[in-house]
């Protein structure tokens, strides 16, 4: 979940010379979002130490996030803080020069090549199945839920899985590929409710082992494998919450893999977070502390990668539902924290809180989106009709 909470998207020509001057400048910018320093409202910012403005102006969200992790500032409602900050587009007024290299690096270097692709599995998804079990729903679904008729997290995740199955038109006996299968929630649901057999690939050992144990007895195969090595035929393909890790230099390769693996009359559902504009670099704080080498796609980049390989039959945006999903994960995380405190320190707690709540604010502000694309190799004869959930 990158590129969400930047102080980094526009130009600042001011070079302040003192912390007090920086604080005044920060307050002026925050006022655009109706945020005060040391105010009384839940979304106001409280400075516990000096130096926070300097870090925010010099390294953007990287410095702001690190300062929060260290306890240098607080906010009672971080989600609302970031919602207001992003909705008011405060980030347009600041772009630290120190992050120019970060932006160029993401554009010029393939940070998601076959060797580097495994880093996010080790750094993020292998934190421990017990940890994620206390935060997620019973199926361990680590992607956006569908809240149209849901009243809790488990219902929202089941509704999302049902939505995917119906969009794909699953039928008994079909062979289905899940690229980036996570803990196998889609595969398990599809096998249980639609009688299909599935192959899933993941770069997380923890996820693969958990899924094999959880879904014993079902026609499911979980592989520890890079998607680029796939070369076999499937009736349907789904990729749910993995494309964010593919990277702009690999979008076309990903689509070529899906094309060669999909039956001529098959359907491919791509579920991914996306950004509103193709310009800009991945968020540096998210890149360093949460999702190494992540890179959100723009809609234009997805279409460009699919050109000549797929017809885009359907596009569904329910990004505001990710706000509710993240807030539910945050509530679960905070409630379960006493059970993790002996293994994970307070810095980790603040890091994880910053991650979940800043992302919730970003989706609430419509700064980033959640898309489900339905793609077909040659287009669906007679047209594709989305089946309502």
C-alpha angles and dihedrals in degrees: 000000000000136000094037114120110028133164079181114081106090143034128283119185095180118107106189118202104204139041092238091054090048091050091053090050091048091050091051091052094044090051088067086067095041091251121139131197109242092358126150101244123097093247096050120111121242119201114214097175139020122259100051095113091049091053093047093050096042101045105011119214090355091064094037092052095046090049090053092049089054093050095248091133139013141198126188093216108031092170091059091043091058094040090057094041093052098037089055090047092229089159090073090073098056134052117161113219089217089072096057091095091051090054094047092046092056091050101043105035127062097235092174101054120142093273098045094042091081094060096082091053092055096041101041117009095043094060086112136287091240090058094052093042090065093051105038136057122275092272092052094238107176098187137077117302124221109240103179093115101003126114099187142023097265092052092047092052094047089049090052092051091048090049091054093048092051094046089053092048093228118198132183114280097024118137112229132192122208111197106204096010098182111191091345100256096143093043093048093047093046093049093046098045105027105030097237130142119231143198117201130189126202138166093218120092091195092055095047094050094047092048093049090054096042096050102037111152096030123106092255131129120197116197131190093221143130112247091234090070094060116113113154136096127267134175093222136013130201129183113185119186097339105096089078087072097048098082131218093270090057102041092100093047090051091053091047090054091050091047095052092046098047124088114244092251095038133113130231121204116199115192112187145148111246141189129231097235131034092219120088137057130267113276107273096217093050089046093053102039110021118018113016112211095004118157123183114218126226119226090249091056092052092050091046091051092048095046111128091003104067142017112227102231100172141008121192123182118196098153094141087067089066088066090061092043094052093046089052091050090049092051090050092046094051092046091051097042097100088064092054101039095091091058103030122048132225091263089061091048092054091044092053093045090051090049097050098040098041089052091049089053092049093054091044089054090049087238090133131023143213114224135186112198123190111205132185127191096229102009124265112282109242091013136282119275117199111227109223117236 
